[in-house]
Amino acid sequence: MKKFVCVLVVFAALLAGIAAQDVAVFPQLSHSNIVTSVAFSPDGKIVVSGSRDKKIKLWEAVTGREIRTLLGHSNVVTSVAFSPDGKTVVSGSWDNKIKLWDIVTGSEICTLSGHSDQVMSVAFSPDNKTIVSGSRDMTIKLWDAVTGRPLRTLSGHSNVVTSVVFSSDGKNIVSGSSDKTIKLWDAVTGHEIRTLSGHSDQVMSVAFSSDGKTIVSSSIDKTIKLWDIVTGREIRTLSGHSYQVTSVALSPDGKTLVSGSQDKTIKLWDITTSREICTLSGHSALVECVAFSPDGKTIVSSSVDRTIKLWDIVTGREIRTLSGHSYSVYPTVFSPDGKTVASGLDDKTIKLWDIVTGREIRILSGHSGRVESIAFSPDGKTIVSAGNWDKTVKLWDTETGRKIHTMSGHSDWVESVAFSLDGKIVVSGSRDKTIKLWDVVTGREVRTLLGHSGWVESVAFSPDGKTVVSGSWDKTIKLWDTVTGREIRTLTGHSGEVQSVAFSPDGKTVVSGSYDTSIKLWDTVTGREIRTLWDSDVLYSVMFSPDGENRCFWFMG
């Protein structure tokens, strides 16, 4: 532990640009308990320290002489920092309070109250005007340094916020947490820009590089990680999903794959390079389903945590959380115009949401069991849904919420549904090991496709509507001729159940995600496996990016 602390101190000195020959060590014996935090004044002449003895002390850096002791906290002082002008010290404590101190007089300027649990970290903005604090209450708060007034609360971490700091330009804040994540925030708006995930244990400390382009983090997992602030990419050590992949989908342009997993994260991957683009964190439970917006700029995800989240794929930032479900959220899809999201629920309903306002538009009720899968018709006027226990497929009018048809025929749970590109046919896959085609106008069953020896977990139409792809618990993917119902070919290679399948926009490639934690790309003409992307977790959902240029997204559980 001592070696670890030593490394952090030396590393911090290097980041601050302090030459090795300028560092002197002075044993200080005046604190009566563990020293929890230290910081240099901007001119390097004074050191401030906080301790478990509830005291803050100022020291001359050159002589090691104690200048004064600041008293006022009623519990452990966890964090101390100087203002950029060197006139003020801010401190955070287990007494849930933040205090500002005049270093010339040693007097307490003001006390900032608002956290409901211990304050773990504090820092000043570069312009002296704002203070940021992180707390055991899992929030980050911004404060006016002059008046002490609370400005904003940033919520998103699911555990203790252990470390916070401003970027050198004051535009961003980075936070580290016991939830094992690092979050980047817009200091002006308070919006979460992105979440950096990769540590296997609590993140204890975070810092920006002097140019603001890189974030460094240290963790109880014994690693230090460097992160690119623009892309959110982990630059070096520093790795993937840790549980099952539940859903995969390809972006409309085919360049990107998205995956959802039981590890509560969403990952974006570059199909061409096999490189992980970024990890989107925010769900507190298994990610059940993922999908792209029609323009490929936004991802929607649904989770067992009962929320739906919208994500900006460029920044990795969580745009909005749609809450209101009383049960777990399963399938989630965009309307063709990108203005509406539909979500299926454990409470047997489907909800429609306005993605601009986050407002719930209407509720579709009629299934007698959980809604397993939903899809919009190409014109956005109709929704098809699959029920588990009721074993039915239903069609709905999106404008009125009226149920148009109930299509019965499957003898077990219906797991997946999709529309053909012309909107005339619906395909469904079921635990009864069959795939059925249905006429949208009449609700009549057109034909049944037989061949799988396990549950049919996922189905999708090719862009030209001539082919259906299916993924099954028999570990195979099958291509079918929709006119004749004939099986064209079987794609084998997965060693686990196939959870999700999708076509690329040009129809030449199929992507599949499996319980074996791999994502595979297949040539639809030859049936040949093109590439395998491995992860350490099960893939539940995959999709191509809208531009079809070999980028793929998948979601893990």
C-alpha positions as a Python dict, from the first residue, in 0.01 Angstrom:
ca = {
    (1, 'M'): (0, 0, 0),
    (2, 'K'): (285, 238, 85),
    (3, 'K'): (447, 177, -254),
    (4, 'F'): (113, 246, -426),
    (5, 'V'): (68, 577, -244),
    (6, 'C'): (428, 671, -322),
    (7, 'V'): (377, 608, -693),
    (8, 'L'): (67, 828, -693),
    (9, 'V'): (250, 1114, -521),
    (10, 'V'): (542, 1099, -763),
    (11, 'F'): (302, 1072, -1059),
    (12, 'A'): (104, 1371, -937),
    (13, 'A'): (426, 1568, -910),
    (14, 'L'): (516, 1480, -1268),
    (15, 'L'): (171, 1585, -1389),
    (16, 'A'): (211, 1918, -1217),
    (17, 'G'): (541, 1973, -1392),
    (18, 'I'): (750, 1970, -1075),
    (19, 'A'): (1109, 1872, -1141),
    (20, 'A'): (1249, 1594, -924),
    (21, 'Q'): (1518, 1816, -784),
    (22, 'D'): (1255, 2060, -651),
    (23, 'V'): (1082, 1800, -437),
    (24, 'A'): (1180, 1786, -71),
    (25, 'V'): (1042, 1554, 194),
    (26, 'F'): (974, 1680, 548),
    (27, 'P'): (838, 1452, 817),
    (28, 'Q'): (542, 1625, 983),
    (29, 'L'): (436, 1492, 1320),
    (30, 'S'): (174, 1743, 1426),
    (31, 'H'): (-134, 1561, 1290),
    (32, 'S'): (-258, 1310, 1543),
    (33, 'N'): (-412, 1074, 1287),
    (34, 'I'): (-377, 963, 926),
    (35, 'V'): (-318, 1242, 672),
    (36, 'T'): (-581, 1194, 402),
    (37, 'S'): (-505, 1474, 157),
    (38, 'V'): (-230, 1719, 64),
    (39, 'A'): (-194, 1995, -194),
    (40, 'F'): (50, 2265, -300),
    (41, 'S'): (-40, 2632, -323),
    (42, 'P'): (-18, 2771, -679),
    (43, 'D'): (317, 2934, -606),
    (44, 'G'): (451, 2617, -448),
    (45, 'K'): (538, 2790, -122),
    (46, 'I'): (269, 2641, 101),
    (47, 'V'): (137, 2290, 154),
    (48, 'V'): (-207, 2223, 297),
    (49, 'S'): (-297, 1892, 462),
    (50, 'G'): (-618, 1734, 584),
    (51, 'S'): (-637, 1456, 839),
    (52, 'R'): (-852, 1208, 1022),
    (53, 'D'): (-782, 1418, 1329),
    (54, 'K'): (-1042, 1662, 1185),
    (55, 'K'): (-776, 1931, 1135),
    (56, 'I'): (-636, 2119, 836),
    (57, 'K'): (-279, 2243, 856),
    (58, 'L'): (-77, 2489, 649),
    (59, 'W'): (298, 2435, 614),
    (60, 'E'): (590, 2624, 465),
    (61, 'A'): (712, 2407, 177),
    (62, 'V'): (1074, 2513, 209),
    (63, 'T'): (1124, 2486, 584),
    (64, 'G'): (852, 2240, 676),
    (65, 'R'): (735, 2477, 947),
    (66, 'E'): (371, 2464, 1048),
    (67, 'I'): (209, 2799, 974),
    (68, 'R'): (-132, 2742, 1130),
    (69, 'T'): (-410, 2494, 1206),
    (70, 'L'): (-764, 2539, 1075),
    (71, 'L'): (-1033, 2404, 1306),
    (72, 'G'): (-1403, 2366, 1232),
    (73, 'H'): (-1484, 2023, 1090),
    (74, 'S'): (-1646, 1776, 1328),
    (75, 'N'): (-1521, 1464, 1148),
    (76, 'V'): (-1242, 1335, 923),
    (77, 'V'): (-1111, 1585, 667),
    (78, 'T'): (-1098, 1387, 342),
    (79, 'S'): (-990, 1641, 82),
    (80, 'V'): (-820, 1981, 61),
    (81, 'A'): (-736, 2209, -232),
    (82, 'F'): (-607, 2562, -296),
    (83, 'S'): (-788, 2821, -502),
    (84, 'P'): (-596, 2918, -819),
    (85, 'D'): (-516, 3262, -672),
    (86, 'G'): (-373, 3094, -362),
    (87, 'K'): (-583, 3297, -120),
    (88, 'T'): (-834, 3032, -19),
    (89, 'V'): (-841, 2666, 80),
    (90, 'V'): (-1143, 2443, 34),
    (91, 'S'): (-1191, 2131, 245),
    (92, 'G'): (-1434, 1839, 243),
    (93, 'S'): (-1520, 1619, 538),
    (94, 'W'): (-1705, 1316, 667),
    (95, 'D'): (-1928, 1567, 849),
    (96, 'N'): (-2100, 1608, 507),
    (97, 'K'): (-1977, 1969, 481),
    (98, 'I'): (-1741, 2176, 266),
    (99, 'K'): (-1560, 2473, 418),
    (100, 'L'): (-1376, 2769, 267),
    (101, 'W'): (-1082, 2918, 459),
    (102, 'D'): (-882, 3240, 436),
    (103, 'I'): (-520, 3125, 442),
    (104, 'V'): (-387, 3461, 562),
    (105, 'T'): (-605, 3485, 872),
    (106, 'G'): (-698, 3118, 909),
    (107, 'S'): (-1061, 3217, 952),
    (108, 'E'): (-1349, 3017, 814),
    (109, 'I'): (-1514, 3210, 530),
    (110, 'C'): (-1824, 2994, 490),
    (111, 'T'): (-1967, 2643, 516),
    (112, 'L'): (-2136, 2475, 217),
    (113, 'S'): (-2409, 2230, 314),
    (114, 'G'): (-2612, 2012, 81),
    (115, 'H'): (-2458, 1666, 60),
    (116, 'S'): (-2647, 1397, 250),
    (117, 'D'): (-2338, 1190, 318),
    (118, 'Q'): (-1963, 1223, 356),
    (119, 'V'): (-1777, 1459, 121),
    (120, 'M'): (-1488, 1268, -36),
    (121, 'S'): (-1327, 1516, -276),
    (122, 'V'): (-1321, 1890, -351),
    (123, 'A'): (-1158, 2112, -614),
    (124, 'F'): (-1163, 2468, -750),
    (125, 'S'): (-1231, 2571, -1109),
    (126, 'P'): (-936, 2746, -1283),
    (127, 'D'): (-1117, 3084, -1269),
    (128, 'N'): (-1167, 3071, -888),
    (129, 'K'): (-1544, 3103, -931),
    (130, 'T'): (-1669, 2749, -881),
    (131, 'I'): (-1609, 2458, -645),
    (132, 'V'): (-1685, 2097, -729),
    (133, 'S'): (-1741, 1830, -465),
    (134, 'G'): (-1791, 1454, -477),
    (135, 'S'): (-1968, 1261, -204),
    (136, 'R'): (-2056, 924, -61),
    (137, 'D'): (-2416, 1022, -147),
    (138, 'M'): (-2314, 937, -507),
    (139, 'T'): (-2359, 1295, -633),
    (140, 'I'): (-2132, 1572, -755),
    (141, 'K'): (-2221, 1928, -662),
    (142, 'L'): (-2112, 2261, -808),
    (143, 'W'): (-2098, 2566, -579),
    (144, 'D'): (-2049, 2940, -623),
    (145, 'A'): (-1712, 2999, -454),
    (146, 'V'): (-1801, 3361, -369),
    (147, 'T'): (-2148, 3322, -221),
    (148, 'G'): (-2139, 2953, -124),
    (149, 'R'): (-2466, 2903, -310),
    (150, 'P'): (-2527, 2557, -466),
    (151, 'L'): (-2537, 2583, -846),
    (152, 'R'): (-2606, 2232, -972),
    (153, 'T'): (-2609, 1864, -876),
    (154, 'L'): (-2468, 1605, -1115),
    (155, 'S'): (-2614, 1258, -1069),
    (156, 'G'): (-2509, 945, -1247),
    (157, 'H'): (-2266, 750, -1034),
    (158, 'S'): (-2406, 446, -858),
    (159, 'N'): (-2164, 450, -568),
    (160, 'V'): (-1934, 679, -370),
    (161, 'V'): (-1777, 960, -574),
    (162, 'T'): (-1416, 934, -461),
    (163, 'S'): (-1240, 1200, -670),
    (164, 'V'): (-1333, 1511, -871),
    (165, 'V'): (-1129, 1767, -1062),
    (166, 'F'): (-1173, 2042, -1325),
    (167, 'S'): (-998, 2043, -1663),
    (168, 'S'): (-740, 2317, -1718),
    (169, 'D'): (-984, 2523, -1927),
    (170, 'G'): (-1263, 2479, -1670),
    (171, 'K'): (-1505, 2341, -1927),
    (172, 'N'): (-1509, 1984, -1803),
    (173, 'I'): (-1514, 1792, -1478),
    (174, 'V'): (-1392, 1437, -1434),
    (175, 'S'): (-1506, 1217, -1149),
    (176, 'G'): (-1394, 879, -1020),
    (177, 'S'): (-1615, 649, -819),
    (178, 'S'): (-1640, 332, -617),
    (179, 'D'): (-1880, 221, -890),
    (180, 'K'): (-1554, 156, -1081),
    (181, 'T'): (-1627, 422, -1342),
    (182, 'I'): (-1491, 759, -1442),
    (183, 'K'): (-1736, 1017, -1570),
    (184, 'L'): (-1671, 1327, -1779),
    (185, 'W'): (-1912, 1616, -1730),
    (186, 'D'): (-1984, 1948, -1901),
    (187, 'A'): (-1908, 2197, -1624),
    (188, 'V'): (-2138, 2462, -1773),
    (189, 'T'): (-2452, 2255, -1835),
    (190, 'G'): (-2393, 1976, -1587),
    (191, 'H'): (-2462, 1722, -1860),
    (192, 'E'): (-2281, 1389, -1847),
    (193, 'I'): (-2064, 1378, -2159),
    (194, 'R'): (-1948, 1019, -2128),
    (195, 'T'): (-1864, 741, -1888),
    (196, 'L'): (-1524, 574, -1896),
    (197, 'S'): (-1542, 215, -1778),
    (198, 'G'): (-1260, -35, -1758),
    (199, 'H'): (-1135, -67, -1404),
    (200, 'S'): (-1219, -390, -1224),
    (201, 'D'): (-1245, -226, -884),
    (202, 'Q'): (-1304, 110, -717),
    (203, 'V'): (-1155, 417, -887),
    (204, 'M'): (-967, 607, -620),
    (205, 'S'): (-815, 907, -799),
    (206, 'V'): (-854, 1098, -1127),
    (207, 'A'): (-659, 1379, -1292),
    (208, 'F'): (-638, 1566, -1622),
    (209, 'S'): (-317, 1602, -1825),
    (210, 'S'): (-202, 1963, -1854),
    (211, 'D'): (-326, 1990, -2213),
    (212, 'G'): (-667, 1855, -2113),
    (213, 'K'): (-657, 1580, -2374),
    (214, 'T'): (-600, 1287, -2143),
    (215, 'I'): (-748, 1161, -1819),
    (216, 'V'): (-549, 946, -1580),
    (217, 'S'): (-715, 721, -1323),
    (218, 'S'): (-591, 494, -1047),
    (219, 'S'): (-781, 207, -893),
    (220, 'I'): (-785, -57, -624),
    (221, 'D'): (-754, -301, -915),
    (222, 'K'): (-384, -203, -906),
    (223, 'T'): (-388, -31, -1244),
    (224, 'I'): (-345, 320, -1375),
    (225, 'K'): (-536, 393, -1692),
    (226, 'L'): (-499, 667, -1951),
    (227, 'W'): (-805, 782, -2145),
    (228, 'D'): (-854, 997, -2453),
    (229, 'I'): (-1089, 1277, -2345),
    (230, 'V'): (-1225, 1341, -2696),
    (231, 'T'): (-1318, 985, -2786),
    (232, 'G'): (-1351, 841, -2438),
    (233, 'R'): (-1120, 565, -2560),
    (234, 'E'): (-891, 385, -2322),
    (235, 'I'): (-544, 452, -2454),
    (236, 'R'): (-356, 193, -2260),
    (237, 'T'): (-396, -61, -1989),
    (238, 'L'): (-662, -62, -1944),
    (239, 'S'): (-1099, -434, -2105),
    (240, 'G'): (-1447, -557, -2222),
    (241, 'H'): (-1778, -708, -2123),
    (242, 'S'): (-1779, -932, -1820),
    (243, 'Y'): (-2107, -1113, -1868),
    (244, 'Q'): (-2347, -1239, -2136),
    (245, 'V'): (-2414, -1038, -2452),
    (246, 'T'): (-2788, -999, -2476),
    (247, 'S'): (-2843, -798, -2794),
    (248, 'V'): (-2653, -688, -3104),
    (249, 'A'): (-2743, -455, -3392),
    (250, 'L'): (-2575, -289, -3687),
    (251, 'S'): (-2595, 80, -3767),
    (252, 'P'): (-2780, 186, -4082),
    (253, 'D'): (-2452, 264, -4260),
    (254, 'G'): (-2307, -73, -4165),
    (255, 'K'): (-1991, 74, -4018),
    (256, 'T'): (-2060, 17, -3653),
    (257, 'L'): (-2185, -260, -3429),
    (258, 'V'): (-2351, -204, -3094),
    (259, 'S'): (-2380, -463, -2819),
    (260, 'G'): (-2572, -486, -2493),
    (261, 'S'): (-2476, -710, -2207),
    (262, 'Q'): (-2557, -847, -1868),
    (263, 'D'): (-2267, -637, -1735),
    (264, 'K'): (-2495, -332, -1764),
    (265, 'T'): (-2291, -167, -2042),
    (266, 'I'): (-2323, -92, -2410),
    (267, 'K'): (-2022, -113, -2638),
    (268, 'L'): (-1953, 37, -2979),
    (269, 'W'): (-1714, -136, -3215),
    (270, 'D'): (-1555, -49, -3550),
    (271, 'I'): (-1631, -337, -3784),
    (272, 'T'): (-1330, -272, -4008),
    (273, 'T'): (-1063, -261, -3741),
    (274, 'S'): (-1237, -470, -3473),
    (275, 'R'): (-1152, -186, -3235),
    (276, 'E'): (-1380, -104, -2945),
    (277, 'I'): (-1492, 255, -3000),
    (278, 'C'): (-1634, 328, -2657),
    (279, 'T'): (-1835, 193, -2369),
    (280, 'L'): (-2159, 355, -2264),
    (281, 'S'): (-2238, 306, -1897),
    (282, 'G'): (-2538, 419, -1702),
    (283, 'H'): (-2779, 129, -1669),
    (284, 'S'): (-2789, -31, -1327),
    (285, 'A'): (-2890, -376, -1448),
    (286, 'L'): (-2876, -608, -1750),
    (287, 'V'): (-2908, -432, -2089),
    (288, 'E'): (-3180, -623, -2267),
    (289, 'C'): (-3203, -459, -2609),
    (290, 'V'): (-3031, -200, -2830),
    (291, 'A'): (-3123, -20, -3152),
    (292, 'F'): (-3009, 263, -3378),
    (293, 'S'): (-3205, 571, -3478),
    (294, 'P'): (-3268, 592, -3854),
    (295, 'D'): (-2997, 855, -3900),
    (296, 'G'): (-2750, 646, -3703),
    (297, 'K'): (-2666, 927, -3463),
    (298, 'T'): (-2846, 795, -3156),
    (299, 'I'): (-2874, 462, -2977),
    (300, 'V'): (-3162, 357, -2760),
    (301, 'S'): (-3121, 91, -2493),
    (302, 'S'): (-3357, -81, -2255),
    (303, 'S'): (-3275, -256, -1934),
    (304, 'V'): (-3397, -470, -1649),
    (305, 'D'): (-3338, -159, -1435),
    (306, 'R'): (-3671, -38, -1577),
    (307, 'T'): (-3527, 251, -1776),
    (308, 'I'): (-3476, 342, -2138),
    (309, 'K'): (-3172, 548, -2225),
    (310, 'L'): (-3085, 754, -2532),
    (311, 'W'): (-2717, 790, -2621),
    (312, 'D'): (-2520, 1018, -2854),
    (313, 'I'): (-2290, 783, -3047),
    (314, 'V'): (-2038, 1056, -3132),
    (315, 'T'): (-1972, 1168, -2777),
    (316, 'G'): (-2090, 862, -2589),
    (317, 'R'): (-2297, 1094, -2371),
    (318, 'E'): (-2623, 983, -2217),
    (319, 'I'): (-2879, 1223, -2365),
    (320, 'R'): (-3183, 1126, -2165),
    (321, 'T'): (-3334, 858, -1945),
    (322, 'L'): (-3696, 766, -1994),
    (323, 'S'): (-3842, 645, -1668),
    (324, 'G'): (-4194, 554, -1579),
    (325, 'H'): (-4215, 181, -1622),
    (326, 'S'): (-4323, -9, -1314),
    (327, 'Y'): (-4147, -322, -1438),
    (328, 'S'): (-3836, -415, -1633),
    (329, 'V'): (-3799, -271, -1984),
    (330, 'Y'): (-3721, -520, -2260),
    (331, 'P'): (-3737, -436, -2634),
    (332, 'T'): (-3688, -72, -2736),
    (333, 'V'): (-3699, 65, -3093),
    (334, 'F'): (-3704, 394, -3285),
    (335, 'S'): (-3977, 497, -3526),
    (336, 'P'): (-3853, 540, -3887),
    (337, 'D'): (-3856, 921, -3856),
    (338, 'G'): (-3654, 902, -3534),
    (339, 'K'): (-3906, 1107, -3338),
    (340, 'T'): (-4058, 831, -3127),
    (341, 'V'): (-3934, 542, -2919),
    (342, 'A'): (-4144, 237, -2840),
    (343, 'S'): (-4062, 17, -2542),
    (344, 'G'): (-4195, -319, -2433),
    (345, 'L'): (-4245, -410, -2072),
    (346, 'D'): (-4267, -677, -1812),
    (347, 'D'): (-4600, -519, -1711),
    (348, 'K'): (-4753, -641, -2043),
    (349, 'T'): (-4768, -292, -2201),
    (350, 'I'): (-4594, -99, -2476),
    (351, 'K'): (-4510, 267, -2420),
    (352, 'L'): (-4452, 532, -2688),
    (353, 'W'): (-4219, 823, -2605),
    (354, 'D'): (-4139, 1158, -2766),
    (355, 'I'): (-3756, 1154, -2777),
    (356, 'V'): (-3727, 1533, -2791),
    (357, 'T'): (-3927, 1602, -2477),
    (358, 'G'): (-3896, 1259, -2311),
    (359, 'R'): (-4274, 1270, -2268),
    (360, 'E'): (-4480, 953, -2267),
    (361, 'I'): (-4720, 972, -2566),
    (362, 'R'): (-4942, 668, -2510),
    (363, 'I'): (-4967, 318, -2370),
    (364, 'L'): (-5067, 15, -2576),
    (365, 'S'): (-5234, -254, -2365),
    (366, 'G'): (-5353, -596, -2472),
    (367, 'H'): (-5086, -860, -2415),
    (368, 'S'): (-5143, -1097, -2125),
    (369, 'G'): (-4771, -1155, -2074),
    (370, 'R'): (-4441, -972, -2103),
    (371, 'V'): (-4371, -796, -2433),
    (372, 'E'): (-4062, -964, -2577),
    (373, 'S'): (-4014, -781, -2908),
    (374, 'I'): (-4150, -480, -3097),
    (375, 'A'): (-4092, -321, -3438),
    (376, 'F'): (-4225, -24, -3636),
    (377, 'S'): (-4355, -61, -3988),
    (378, 'P'): (-4141, 126, -4248),
    (379, 'D'): (-4400, 408, -4266),
    (380, 'G'): (-4413, 434, -3885),
    (381, 'K'): (-4790, 396, -3875),
    (382, 'T'): (-4800, 45, -3732),
    (383, 'I'): (-4625, -143, -3453),
    (384, 'V'): (-4590, -519, -3429),
    (385, 'S'): (-4532, -677, -3089),
    (386, 'A'): (-4456, -1023, -2956),
    (387, 'G'): (-4590, -1159, -2628),
    (388, 'N'): (-4426, -1432, -2426),
    (389, 'W'): (-4688, -1612, -2219),
    (390, 'D'): (-4978, -1524, -2449),
    (391, 'K'): (-4781, -1664, -2750),
    (392, 'T'): (-4931, -1400, -2983),
    (393, 'V'): (-4818, -1137, -3232),
    (394, 'K'): (-5015, -811, -3228),
    (395, 'L'): (-5042, -518, -3470),
    (396, 'W'): (-5116, -166, -3341),
    (397, 'D'): (-5209, 171, -3491),
    (398, 'T'): (-4945, 414, -3358),
    (399, 'E'): (-5169, 719, -3397),
    (400, 'T'): (-5471, 590, -3207),
    (401, 'G'): (-5314, 310, -3001),
    (402, 'R'): (-5585, 80, -3137),
    (403, 'K'): (-5510, -292, -3170),
    (404, 'I'): (-5549, -390, -3538),
    (405, 'H'): (-5487, -767, -3531),
    (406, 'T'): (-5394, -1045, -3292),
    (407, 'M'): (-5211, -1323, -3476),
    (408, 'S'): (-5215, -1661, -3306),
    (409, 'G'): (-5040, -1977, -3420),
    (410, 'H'): (-4722, -2020, -3220),
    (411, 'S'): (-4735, -2286, -2947),
    (412, 'D'): (-4476, -2120, -2720),
    (413, 'W'): (-4333, -1776, -2637),
    (414, 'V'): (-4279, -1543, -2932),
    (415, 'E'): (-3925, -1406, -2897),
    (416, 'S'): (-3876, -1178, -3199),
    (417, 'V'): (-4075, -991, -3468),
    (418, 'A'): (-3982, -775, -3769),
    (419, 'F'): (-4146, -601, -4067),
    (420, 'S'): (-4048, -649, -4429),
    (421, 'L'): (-3922, -334, -4601),
    (422, 'D'): (-4251, -287, -4792),
    (423, 'G'): (-4447, -323, -4467),
    (424, 'K'): (-4664, -601, -4606),
    (425, 'I'): (-4523, -899, -4416),
    (426, 'V'): (-4430, -960, -4053),
    (427, 'V'): (-4191, -1235, -3948),
    (428, 'S'): (-4194, -1392, -3601),
    (429, 'G'): (-3961, -1634, -3423),
    (430, 'S'): (-4066, -1850, -3130),
    (431, 'R'): (-3956, -2088, -2859),
    (432, 'D'): (-4165, -2347, -3046),
    (433, 'K'): (-3861, -2360, -3286),
    (434, 'T'): (-4060, -2217, -3578),
    (435, 'I'): (-4058, -1898, -3782),
    (436, 'K'): (-4387, -1765, -3916),
    (437, 'L'): (-4468, -1512, -4190),
    (438, 'W'): (-4789, -1307, -4151),
    (439, 'D'): (-4993, -1088, -4387),
    (440, 'V'): (-5016, -741, -4229),
    (441, 'V'): (-5344, -647, -4397),
    (442, 'T'): (-5540, -961, -4312),
    (443, 'G'): (-5345, -1086, -4009),
    (444, 'R'): (-5340, -1427, -4176),
    (445, 'E'): (-5046, -1670, -4142),
    (446, 'V'): (-4874, -1697, -4482),
    (447, 'R'): (-4629, -1979, -4405),
    (448, 'T'): (-4425, -2153, -4138),
    (449, 'L'): (-4049, -2208, -4170),
    (450, 'L'): (-3918, -2526, -4006),
    (451, 'G'): (-3556, -2628, -3948),
    (452, 'H'): (-3421, -2508, -3615),
    (453, 'S'): (-3381, -2761, -3333),
    (454, 'G'): (-3386, -2497, -3058),
    (455, 'W'): (-3568, -2174, -2968),
    (456, 'V'): (-3570, -1911, -3242),
    (457, 'E'): (-3439, -1609, -3052),
    (458, 'S'): (-3403, -1346, -3327),
    (459, 'V'): (-3536, -1282, -3679),
    (460, 'A'): (-3479, -1008, -3938),
    (461, 'F'): (-3564, -930, -4301),
    (462, 'S'): (-3303, -848, -4564),
    (463, 'P'): (-3335, -495, -4709),
    (464, 'D'): (-3494, -630, -5030),
    (465, 'G'): (-3743, -842, -4834),
    (466, 'K'): (-3649, -1161, -5018),
    (467, 'T'): (-3460, -1324, -4731),
    (468, 'V'): (-3515, -1380, -4359),
    (469, 'V'): (-3229, -1449, -4119),
    (470, 'S'): (-3289, -1633, -3791),
    (471, 'G'): (-3073, -1702, -3486),
    (472, 'S'): (-3141, -1991, -3253),
    (473, 'W'): (-3050, -2162, -2929),
    (474, 'D'): (-2935, -2452, -3148),
    (475, 'K'): (-2625, -2227, -3200),
    (476, 'T'): (-2695, -2179, -3571),
    (477, 'I'): (-2805, -1897, -3802),
    (478, 'K'): (-3031, -1977, -4095),
    (479, 'L'): (-3116, -1787, -4414),
    (480, 'W'): (-3460, -1842, -4566),
    (481, 'D'): (-3629, -1760, -4898),
    (482, 'T'): (-3944, -1566, -4803),
    (483, 'V'): (-4130, -1655, -5124),
    (484, 'T'): (-4083, -2033, -5113),
    (485, 'G'): (-4013, -2077, -4742),
    (486, 'R'): (-3707, -2281, -4838),
    (487, 'E'): (-3397, -2282, -4618),
    (488, 'I'): (-3115, -2129, -4824),
    (489, 'R'): (-2824, -2213, -4593),
    (490, 'T'): (-2718, -2265, -4233),
    (491, 'L'): (-2431, -2065, -4082),
    (492, 'T'): (-2242, -2252, -3811),
    (493, 'G'): (-1956, -2138, -3592),
    (494, 'H'): (-2095, -2014, -3262),
    (495, 'S'): (-2032, -2238, -2961),
    (496, 'G'): (-2321, -2086, -2767),
    (497, 'E'): (-2684, -1989, -2822),
    (498, 'V'): (-2735, -1717, -3087),
    (499, 'Q'): (-2910, -1424, -2923),
    (500, 'S'): (-2936, -1164, -3200),
    (501, 'V'): (-2903, -1133, -3578),
    (502, 'A'): (-2919, -844, -3824),
    (503, 'F'): (-2856, -765, -4192),
    (504, 'S'): (-2620, -494, -4315),
    (505, 'P'): (-2795, -216, -4516),
    (506, 'D'): (-2673, -363, -4846),
    (507, 'G'): (-2792, -712, -4751),
    (508, 'K'): (-2450, -864, -4817),
    (509, 'T'): (-2354, -924, -4455),
    (510, 'V'): (-2521, -1072, -4148),
    (511, 'V'): (-2402, -1000, -3794),
    (512, 'S'): (-2475, -1235, -3504),
    (513, 'G'): (-2423, -1215, -3129),
    (514, 'S'): (-2403, -1515, -2902),
    (515, 'Y'): (-2380, -1646, -2547),
    (516, 'D'): (-2029, -1762, -2642),
    (517, 'T'): (-1934, -1389, -2603),
    (518, 'S'): (-1848, -1350, -2971),
    (519, 'I'): (-1988, -1141, -3253),
    (520, 'K'): (-1957, -1289, -3600),
    (521, 'L'): (-1988, -1134, -3945),
    (522, 'W'): (-2106, -1358, -4229),
    (523, 'D'): (-2114, -1334, -4610),
    (524, 'T'): (-2479, -1393, -4706),
    (525, 'V'): (-2391, -1519, -5055),
    (526, 'T'): (-2133, -1781, -4958),
    (527, 'G'): (-2228, -1835, -4594),
    (528, 'R'): (-1863, -1787, -4508),
    (529, 'E'): (-1763, -1638, -4172),
    (530, 'I'): (-1587, -1308, -4244),
    (531, 'R'): (-1468, -1209, -3899),
    (532, 'T'): (-1511, -1281, -3530),
    (533, 'L'): (-1506, -1007, -3266),
    (534, 'W'): (-1448, -1141, -2917),
    (535, 'D'): (-1556, -997, -2592),
    (536, 'S'): (-1560, -1124, -2235),
    (537, 'D'): (-1935, -1107, -2198),
    (538, 'V'): (-2249, -1245, -2359),
    (539, 'L'): (-2388, -1041, -2647),
    (540, 'Y'): (-2761, -984, -2643),
    (541, 'S'): (-2809, -743, -2929),
    (542, 'V'): (-2620, -636, -3242),
    (543, 'M'): (-2681, -392, -3525),
    (544, 'F'): (-2505, -215, -3813),
    (545, 'S'): (-2451, 161, -3829),
    (546, 'P'): (-2677, 347, -4075),
    (547, 'D'): (-2403, 417, -4331),
    (548, 'G'): (-2342, 44, -4384),
    (549, 'E'): (-1968, 95, -4404),
    (550, 'N'): (-1862, -182, -4172),
    (551, 'R'): (-1915, -39, -3827),
    (552, 'C'): (-2110, -252, -3586),
    (553, 'F'): (-2260, -196, -3240),
    (554, 'W'): (-2346, -451, -2976),
    (555, 'F'): (-2494, -449, -2629),
    (556, 'M'): (-2394, -672, -2344),
    (557, 'G'): (-2584, -776, -2033),
}
